[in-house]
Amino acid sequence: MSEGASALPERTLGDFTADRRLLLLAAIGVVLGLVSAVLAAGLLRLIAFCTNLFFFHRLSVADVSPAGHHLGTLAVAVPVVGGLLIGLIARYGSERIRGHGIPEAIEAILMRGSRVEPTVAVLKPVSAAIAIGAGGLIFPQALGVGTDTIAAMLQGDVPRATLAGILFVKSTIWVIALGSGTSGGVLAPLLMMGGALGGVEAAVLPAFGPGFWPLVSMAAILGGTMRAPFTGVLFAIELTRDFHMVLPLIVAVTTAHAFTVLTLRRSILTEKISRRGYHLTREYEADPLEMLFVREVLRTAVVALPADTTAADARSVTTASTRERRRQHLFPVVDGQDTLVGVVTRHALEQWLTDAPAAARLHTIVARAPVVAHEDEPLRTVAQRMAETGLTRFPVIERGSRRLVGMVSLSDLLKGRRHALDAEHRRERVLALPIRRRARAPGAA
């Protein structure tokens, strides 16, 4: 493969790898956000339609709480009918509509190139609207989306007995619904349960005004359960427009996030994906290969063959008994000024030597313009180039002069990674603390 065959452009090193394509992606994100907002508004209208239809027997998309229904004990049939409808949709439509849908969305984005089955794209919002609109019977305040209940909690207008009932009933409904595979949501139930929990806790916690503890608890539950602390803060601020709450909200979501990270291996968003055999990591770290350069790991003790080498001289190289020469599978070919001319593999060289006369010249089998590495390139760039080309060994040359300075291979990249690990372990030993890491069973997600 020629040097120009690589699709990776030449990199100019800097603090970030972002380029002008980021502006295009941002523009696409804005368009998708606008479209998503329209679809979300449509989903809310669909939920309102199902609530009106099931509880009030009318065709309307007006916002209404199911708590005001007059069905009496007949309301128990509403969730039963809703569950049966969702079961039929899942059976004859798509199984992927079950649950809250976020794991399926993550799987579609990361594992299937953002391709979603058309049936899922159509049936998921319909089934979610039926499930949320159907609700339950025992505690009407726990039914539906609960936006009116959440607003009342933030105003401090909900009695503690009612808050305790909402917390118990909503938690039970939510767990049973998701555990049985019924289609539903995550965000609104978490906000409602968090607000109810905060309202109950306010009885024993210091008083900081109505709605303080429900709001803090909402953000903490959301940020900890979904492992999205910043999202928890934003939702809380969006609900109240109270920017004076930023500090307590940050403390609450950070504490909740730390607790769930240390006690739960997976979140509600990734557990289902893990059970399907996939693994996602939520950690961000600097790639050690990005901070190491080729010059730090390249091998200079390599055999370079002159372009005018005869077959007789080349035989002495391939039959040499030194270990390093036997391990070398790619030979750079240079001219009289050590400028790289090309490369030849050991296999091609040995095949040529079987029939070539003693006076034959090596330049006749040299692969010209090979893929190369430069000594001032980060190892991450070289690793990407290896992945793209399928090659695991590159000659290393100086920029401009193309003078050969050594070779770099996949094993050298691993050596660089090992250097970074050794440095990390040395730093850990300096701050050795008596903390025992929790052992994990083999094969645990």
Backbone torsions as a table, in degrees:
resi	resn	phi	psi	omega
1	MET	NA	135.4	-176.2
2	SER	-79.6	162.5	-179.6
3	GLU	-62.4	-35.2	-178.6
4	GLY	-79.5	-5.5	-178.6
5	ALA	-76.3	-14.8	-179.2
6	SER	-71.9	132.1	179.9
7	ALA	-83.8	-6.4	179.8
8	LEU	-78.3	121.8	-179.8
9	PRO	-72.1	159.8	177.2
10	GLU	-66.8	131.2	-176.0
11	ARG	-96.1	139.8	168.2
12	THR	-102.3	121.3	-172.9
13	LEU	-68.0	143.0	178.5
14	GLY	-165.2	-178.5	-179.1
15	ASP	-66.8	-29.7	-177.6
16	PHE	-129.7	155.5	177.3
17	THR	-98.1	-0.3	-178.5
18	ALA	-65.6	146.2	176.2
19	ASP	-133.0	-164.1	-174.5
20	ARG	-67.2	-16.9	177.0
21	ARG	-62.5	-22.1	178.6
22	LEU	-60.4	-35.1	178.4
23	LEU	-65.8	-40.0	177.6
24	LEU	-64.2	-43.6	179.2
25	LEU	-63.6	-37.9	177.6
26	ALA	-63.5	-41.5	178.4
27	ALA	-63.8	-42.1	177.1
28	ILE	-62.4	-39.8	178.7
29	GLY	-62.3	-38.3	178.4
30	VAL	-64.0	-44.2	179.9
31	VAL	-63.3	-45.9	179.4
32	LEU	-62.8	-37.2	177.7
33	GLY	-62.6	-41.1	178.3
34	LEU	-65.3	-42.7	178.4
35	VAL	-64.2	-41.6	179.8
36	SER	-64.2	-36.5	178.1
37	ALA	-63.1	-41.3	178.1
38	VAL	-64.3	-43.4	179.4
39	LEU	-66.0	-37.4	178.1
40	ALA	-64.4	-41.2	177.1
41	ALA	-62.3	-39.4	177.0
42	GLY	-64.1	-38.6	178.4
43	LEU	-65.1	-39.7	177.5
44	LEU	-62.4	-40.3	177.0
45	ARG	-65.4	-35.9	178.6
46	LEU	-67.6	-39.8	176.5
47	ILE	-63.1	-44.5	178.3
48	ALA	-61.7	-38.3	178.6
49	PHE	-61.9	-46.7	-179.2
50	CYS	-65.5	-38.4	178.3
51	THR	-63.1	-46.1	177.8
52	ASN	-62.3	-41.3	-176.7
53	LEU	-67.6	-47.4	-174.0
54	PHE	-75.7	-39.3	-173.1
55	PHE	-97.4	-27.5	-175.3
56	PHE	-121.8	-0.2	175.1
57	HIS	53.9	45.6	178.6
58	ARG	-140.3	155.0	179.0
59	LEU	-95.5	102.9	-178.0
60	SER	-157.6	152.4	176.2
61	VAL	-114.0	16.6	178.6
62	ALA	-73.1	143.4	178.0
63	ASP	-64.8	130.6	-179.6
64	VAL	-152.1	145.7	177.4
65	SER	-92.7	135.1	177.6
66	PRO	-67.8	-11.7	-179.0
67	ALA	-63.4	-20.2	-177.6
68	GLY	-94.7	18.1	-177.3
69	HIS	-72.4	162.8	179.1
70	HIS	-123.9	31.8	-177.6
71	LEU	-82.3	-18.8	-176.8
72	GLY	66.4	-138.7	-178.5
73	THR	-69.9	-16.0	177.9
74	LEU	-66.4	-15.9	-179.4
75	ALA	-64.5	-19.3	179.1
76	VAL	-65.2	-23.4	179.9
77	ALA	-75.6	-19.9	-176.6
78	VAL	-63.7	-53.4	178.4
79	PRO	-65.4	-29.3	177.6
80	VAL	-63.6	-47.3	178.1
81	VAL	-63.1	-41.6	178.7
82	GLY	-61.8	-43.7	178.8
83	GLY	-63.1	-39.8	178.7
84	LEU	-65.1	-41.1	178.5
85	LEU	-62.1	-43.1	179.3
86	ILE	-65.3	-39.6	177.3
87	GLY	-60.2	-41.7	178.1
88	LEU	-65.5	-40.9	178.9
89	ILE	-63.1	-42.7	179.7
90	ALA	-67.8	-38.1	-177.1
91	ARG	-70.1	-43.0	-175.0
92	TYR	-105.7	-3.9	177.1
93	GLY	-107.5	-84.0	179.3
94	SER	-155.0	135.8	177.9
95	GLU	-66.0	-20.7	-174.1
96	ARG	-75.1	-1.7	176.1
97	ILE	-81.9	-9.5	-179.0
98	ARG	-70.8	149.9	177.7
99	GLY	84.1	-167.4	-175.1
100	HIS	-87.6	-7.3	168.8
101	GLY	91.3	-18.3	-177.1
102	ILE	-68.3	-42.7	175.5
103	PRO	-57.9	-38.5	178.8
104	GLU	-65.5	-38.4	178.3
105	ALA	-66.2	-43.0	178.4
106	ILE	-62.4	-43.8	179.7
107	GLU	-62.3	-40.6	179.9
108	ALA	-64.9	-38.0	-177.7
109	ILE	-72.6	-47.1	-171.0
110	LEU	-88.3	-30.9	-173.5
111	MET	-108.9	-19.9	-176.7
112	ARG	-124.9	25.5	175.1
113	GLY	61.4	35.7	178.7
114	SER	64.7	22.6	177.9
115	ARG	-94.8	123.6	179.6
116	VAL	-113.3	137.1	178.3
117	GLU	-60.6	135.5	-179.8
118	PRO	-56.4	-37.6	-179.4
119	THR	-64.7	-37.5	178.6
120	VAL	-67.2	-42.9	-179.0
121	ALA	-60.9	-31.1	-178.7
122	VAL	-88.8	-45.3	-171.9
123	LEU	-79.9	-27.5	-177.3
124	LYS	-59.7	-51.7	179.1
125	PRO	-64.3	-33.8	179.3
126	VAL	-64.9	-47.5	-178.9
127	SER	-66.3	-38.8	178.4
128	ALA	-63.3	-41.2	179.9
129	ALA	-63.6	-39.6	178.9
130	ILE	-65.0	-45.0	-177.7
131	ALA	-64.1	-46.3	-177.1
132	ILE	-72.2	-37.2	-179.6
133	GLY	-71.7	-27.1	-178.1
134	ALA	-72.4	-49.0	176.6
135	GLY	66.6	-146.0	-175.9
136	GLY	-146.7	-165.9	-172.4
137	LEU	-120.3	-38.1	-166.4
138	ILE	-59.8	-46.5	-175.2
139	PHE	-133.3	96.5	-172.8
140	PRO	-56.0	-31.7	-178.3
141	GLN	-65.5	-17.6	-178.9
142	ALA	-91.4	2.0	-175.4
143	LEU	-85.3	161.5	171.2
144	GLY	66.1	-160.5	-178.7
145	VAL	-68.0	-37.8	174.5
146	GLY	85.4	19.4	-178.7
147	THR	-63.2	-36.8	178.8
148	ASP	-68.6	-37.2	178.7
149	THR	-68.0	-41.2	178.7
150	ILE	-62.7	-42.9	179.0
151	ALA	-62.2	-40.0	179.1
152	ALA	-66.4	-36.8	177.6
153	MET	-62.1	-42.8	-177.9
154	LEU	-69.4	-21.8	176.9
155	GLN	-89.4	-7.2	-178.5
156	GLY	74.3	26.1	-174.7
157	ASP	-99.7	9.4	-176.0
158	VAL	-109.3	123.7	178.4
159	PRO	-60.6	152.6	-176.0
160	ARG	-65.9	-32.9	177.2
161	ALA	-62.9	-40.8	177.0
162	THR	-66.1	-39.7	177.8
163	LEU	-61.1	-42.9	179.1
164	ALA	-63.4	-40.1	178.2
165	GLY	-65.2	-42.6	177.6
166	ILE	-60.9	-44.6	-178.2
167	LEU	-60.4	-46.2	-177.4
168	PHE	-70.8	-49.9	-174.0
169	VAL	-69.8	-45.0	-179.1
170	LYS	-63.2	-41.3	178.3
171	SER	-61.7	-43.4	-179.2
172	THR	-64.5	-47.8	179.7
173	ILE	-58.7	-45.3	-175.6
174	TRP	-65.4	-46.7	-178.9
175	VAL	-63.5	-45.3	-179.5
176	ILE	-65.1	-41.5	-178.1
177	ALA	-62.4	-50.3	-178.3
178	LEU	-70.6	-37.1	-179.9
179	GLY	-66.6	-31.0	-179.9
180	SER	-86.2	-3.9	178.4
181	GLY	91.4	6.3	177.4
182	THR	-68.2	143.3	179.7
183	SER	-74.0	136.0	-179.7
184	GLY	-166.9	-167.9	-177.1
185	GLY	-115.6	179.9	-179.7
186	VAL	-124.3	-44.3	-170.1
187	LEU	-62.3	-56.3	-177.7
188	ALA	-62.9	-44.0	177.0
189	PRO	-60.1	-39.8	178.6
190	LEU	-64.3	-41.3	178.5
191	LEU	-64.2	-42.3	-179.3
192	MET	-67.2	-45.5	179.9
193	MET	-67.1	-38.7	177.7
194	GLY	-64.4	-42.7	178.6
195	GLY	-64.2	-41.0	178.5
196	ALA	-65.0	-41.3	178.4
197	LEU	-62.5	-43.5	178.3
198	GLY	-64.0	-38.1	178.0
199	GLY	-64.8	-38.6	177.3
200	VAL	-68.0	-42.0	-178.6
201	GLU	-67.6	-25.2	-178.4
202	ALA	-60.7	-18.2	179.4
203	ALA	-67.1	-26.3	-176.8
204	VAL	-116.6	-10.7	-179.4
205	LEU	-93.4	159.9	179.2
206	PRO	-57.8	144.0	-178.2
207	ALA	-84.1	122.2	177.6
208	PHE	-124.5	25.6	179.3
209	GLY	106.5	157.7	179.9
210	PRO	-64.6	136.5	176.8
211	GLY	82.9	-4.3	-177.2
212	PHE	-64.1	-56.6	-176.3
213	TRP	-70.0	-36.6	173.0
214	PRO	-58.3	-41.0	-179.3
215	LEU	-67.5	-45.3	179.3
216	VAL	-61.6	-42.1	-179.2
217	SER	-67.8	-38.8	175.8
218	MET	-55.9	-51.2	-178.0
219	ALA	-63.5	-40.9	-178.9
220	ALA	-65.3	-44.7	179.2
221	ILE	-62.1	-44.9	-179.1
222	LEU	-65.8	-49.2	-177.8
223	GLY	-65.1	-38.0	-178.9
224	GLY	-76.5	-45.1	-176.9
225	THR	-67.7	-42.9	-178.7
226	MET	-90.7	0.4	-178.4
227	ARG	55.4	41.6	-178.4
228	ALA	-136.1	73.7	-174.9
229	PRO	-61.2	-41.6	-179.1
230	PHE	-64.7	-36.3	176.9
231	THR	-63.2	-39.3	178.1
232	GLY	-61.0	-41.8	178.7
233	VAL	-65.2	-45.3	-178.2
234	LEU	-62.0	-43.1	179.5
235	PHE	-62.8	-42.4	-179.7
236	ALA	-63.6	-43.9	178.7
237	ILE	-65.6	-38.5	-179.9
238	GLU	-65.2	-35.7	-179.0
239	LEU	-70.2	-35.3	-171.1
240	THR	-111.9	-21.2	-173.5
241	ARG	60.0	22.0	-177.2
242	ASP	-101.9	95.9	-177.5
243	PHE	-76.8	-10.1	174.9
244	HIS	-70.7	-12.9	-178.6
245	MET	-88.3	1.6	-173.4
246	VAL	-59.4	-47.2	-176.0
247	LEU	-63.5	-51.9	178.2
248	PRO	-62.8	-32.9	178.2
249	LEU	-66.3	-42.2	179.2
250	ILE	-63.2	-42.6	178.3
251	VAL	-61.7	-43.8	-176.8
252	ALA	-66.3	-49.0	-176.5
253	VAL	-69.6	-33.4	178.0
254	THR	-66.0	-43.0	178.1
255	THR	-64.2	-44.5	179.6
256	ALA	-64.6	-41.3	179.4
257	HIS	-64.1	-44.3	179.1
258	ALA	-61.6	-40.6	-178.7
259	PHE	-63.2	-47.9	-178.0
260	THR	-69.0	-34.9	178.2
261	VAL	-64.0	-39.0	-176.4
262	LEU	-81.3	-21.4	-175.4
263	THR	-110.3	-20.5	-177.5
264	LEU	-121.4	130.1	178.9
265	ARG	-72.4	-31.2	-178.8
266	ARG	-130.8	159.1	176.0
267	SER	-101.7	175.8	178.8
268	ILE	-64.6	-19.5	-179.7
269	LEU	-85.3	-26.2	-173.2
270	THR	-113.1	-12.1	-177.5
271	GLU	-60.3	-44.9	-178.4
272	LYS	-65.4	-37.6	177.6
273	ILE	-65.8	-40.4	178.8
274	SER	-62.0	-40.1	-179.4
275	ARG	-67.9	-18.7	176.2
276	ARG	-88.8	4.6	175.1
277	GLY	95.7	9.2	178.7
278	TYR	-102.8	161.0	178.5
279	HIS	-132.0	129.3	175.3
280	LEU	-123.1	142.8	174.7
281	THR	-115.9	142.4	-178.0
282	ARG	-104.6	6.6	-176.1
283	GLU	-91.3	150.1	176.6
284	TYR	-120.4	130.2	178.3
285	GLU	-148.3	155.4	177.7
286	ALA	-72.3	136.2	177.8
287	ASP	-73.4	118.0	179.6
288	PRO	-57.3	-31.1	179.9
289	LEU	-68.5	-19.8	177.6
290	GLU	-74.9	-21.9	-175.6
291	MET	-103.1	-0.5	176.5
292	LEU	-110.8	141.7	-178.7
293	PHE	-103.4	160.2	-179.8
294	VAL	-58.4	-37.7	-177.8
295	ARG	-61.5	-19.2	-178.3
296	GLU	-83.2	-16.7	-176.9
297	VAL	-127.5	-6.4	-174.5
298	LEU	-65.4	154.4	177.7
299	ARG	-101.8	125.3	179.0
300	THR	-97.3	-18.2	179.9
301	ALA	-85.1	69.1	-179.2
302	VAL	-122.4	157.4	178.4
303	VAL	-91.3	119.7	175.3
304	ALA	-111.5	131.3	-176.6
305	LEU	-99.3	131.7	173.1
306	PRO	-64.2	147.2	-177.1
307	ALA	-63.9	-28.2	-178.4
308	ASP	-95.2	18.0	178.1
309	THR	-61.2	138.3	177.1
310	THR	-86.4	164.8	178.5
311	ALA	-61.3	-35.8	-179.7
312	ALA	-63.7	-42.8	178.9
313	ASP	-69.1	-36.3	-179.5
314	ALA	-66.4	-32.6	178.5
315	ARG	-62.9	-36.2	-179.8
316	SER	-66.3	-27.6	178.3
317	VAL	-74.4	-47.3	-176.8
318	THR	-70.9	-23.1	179.9
319	THR	-98.3	5.7	-179.5
320	ALA	-63.5	146.5	-174.3
321	SER	-92.4	-7.1	-178.6
322	THR	-66.7	143.1	-175.6
323	ARG	-61.5	-42.3	-178.0
324	GLU	-61.5	-39.2	-179.1
325	ARG	-70.4	-35.9	178.9
326	ARG	-68.0	-29.3	-179.1
327	ARG	-82.1	-15.4	-176.6
328	GLN	-79.3	118.6	-177.0
329	HIS	-104.2	-10.6	179.3
330	LEU	-132.4	128.0	-177.2
331	PHE	-112.5	118.8	172.4
332	PRO	-68.3	146.1	177.6
333	VAL	-116.5	125.9	-173.9
334	VAL	-125.2	164.5	174.8
335	ASP	-96.5	-165.2	-176.0
336	GLY	-67.4	-19.9	178.8
337	GLN	-101.1	17.8	-178.3
338	ASP	63.1	22.7	174.6
339	THR	-82.4	133.9	-177.0
340	LEU	-66.5	126.0	176.9
341	VAL	-99.8	-39.7	-178.5
342	GLY	178.6	-163.3	178.6
343	VAL	-139.0	161.2	173.8
344	VAL	-143.2	135.1	179.8
345	THR	-80.6	157.3	178.1
346	ARG	-60.1	-39.5	-179.1
347	HIS	-63.3	-46.1	179.2
348	ALA	-64.5	-37.0	-179.9
349	LEU	-66.2	-43.7	-179.2
350	GLU	-67.1	-37.8	177.0
351	GLN	-64.1	-40.9	179.7
352	TRP	-64.6	-38.3	-176.7
353	LEU	-71.2	-20.2	-179.5
354	THR	-67.4	-29.9	-176.9
355	ASP	-119.4	-14.3	-173.9
356	ALA	-72.3	137.0	173.1
357	PRO	-66.6	160.3	-174.3
358	ALA	-59.2	-30.7	-175.9
359	ALA	-90.3	-1.0	-179.0
360	ALA	-64.1	146.0	-176.6
361	ARG	-99.5	145.3	-175.3
362	LEU	-67.2	-28.9	-172.3
363	HIS	-61.6	-14.5	-178.7
364	THR	-72.5	-19.2	-178.5
365	ILE	-116.5	9.2	-176.5
366	VAL	-74.0	134.8	172.5
367	ALA	-82.2	111.8	-175.4
368	ARG	-79.1	157.1	177.4
369	ALA	47.0	62.0	-179.4
370	PRO	-75.6	167.3	172.7
371	VAL	-72.1	130.5	-174.1
372	VAL	-127.7	171.0	171.4
373	ALA	-123.5	156.8	177.1
374	HIS	-112.4	147.6	-173.6
375	GLU	-67.2	-19.5	-179.9
376	ASP	-99.2	15.6	178.2
377	GLU	-90.7	144.5	172.9
378	PRO	-67.2	150.6	179.9
379	LEU	-64.2	-26.8	178.5
380	ARG	-63.1	-39.2	177.9
381	THR	-63.1	-41.3	179.3
382	VAL	-66.6	-39.6	178.5
383	ALA	-62.6	-41.0	177.4
384	GLN	-64.7	-37.7	179.3
385	ARG	-66.6	-38.3	177.0
386	MET	-65.0	-41.8	179.2
387	ALA	-64.2	-36.2	-178.3
388	GLU	-73.3	-41.2	-174.4
389	THR	-91.3	-20.7	-175.3
390	GLY	81.3	2.8	178.7
391	LEU	-92.9	150.0	-177.6
392	THR	-120.1	5.1	178.9
393	ARG	-141.9	132.2	178.8
394	PHE	-130.1	139.8	166.0
395	PRO	-71.8	144.8	-179.8
396	VAL	-106.3	127.5	-176.6
397	ILE	-127.9	161.0	173.2
398	GLU	-78.0	144.7	177.0
399	ARG	-67.8	140.6	177.1
400	GLY	85.8	-61.8	-175.4
401	SER	-81.5	-22.4	-176.5
402	ARG	60.6	25.3	177.0
403	ARG	-74.5	133.4	-178.5
404	LEU	-70.3	130.2	177.8
405	VAL	-118.7	-11.2	178.9
406	GLY	162.1	-159.8	179.7
407	MET	-135.8	151.9	173.9
408	VAL	-134.6	137.2	-177.4
409	SER	-132.0	176.4	179.4
410	LEU	-60.1	-38.3	178.8
411	SER	-64.4	-31.0	176.9
412	ASP	-69.1	-36.0	175.7
413	LEU	-64.3	-40.6	177.1
414	LEU	-65.6	-34.4	176.9
415	LYS	-64.3	-39.8	176.6
416	GLY	-64.0	-40.0	177.2
417	ARG	-64.7	-36.8	179.1
418	ARG	-66.4	-37.4	176.3
419	HIS	-59.4	-42.5	179.9
420	ALA	-65.2	-40.7	178.4
421	LEU	-64.5	-41.2	178.7
422	ASP	-61.8	-41.6	178.8
423	ALA	-64.8	-38.5	178.5
424	GLU	-65.7	-40.7	179.1
425	HIS	-66.5	-35.5	177.3
426	ARG	-65.0	-38.6	178.1
427	ARG	-66.4	-37.3	178.9
428	GLU	-65.9	-36.3	-179.4
429	ARG	-68.9	-29.7	177.5
430	VAL	-63.6	-37.0	180.0
431	LEU	-107.8	45.6	-177.7
432	ALA	-64.0	120.4	178.9
433	LEU	-120.4	149.9	-178.6
434	PRO	-76.9	62.9	179.8
435	ILE	-114.8	123.7	179.7
436	ARG	-96.5	129.2	179.1
437	ARG	-77.8	143.5	-179.9
438	ARG	-71.1	128.1	179.9
439	ALA	-73.5	144.5	178.9
440	ARG	-114.3	137.7	178.9
441	ALA	-68.0	146.1	178.6
442	PRO	-58.4	134.2	177.9
443	GLY	81.4	2.8	178.9
444	ALA	-67.9	143.1	-177.6
445	ALA	-73.1	NA	NA
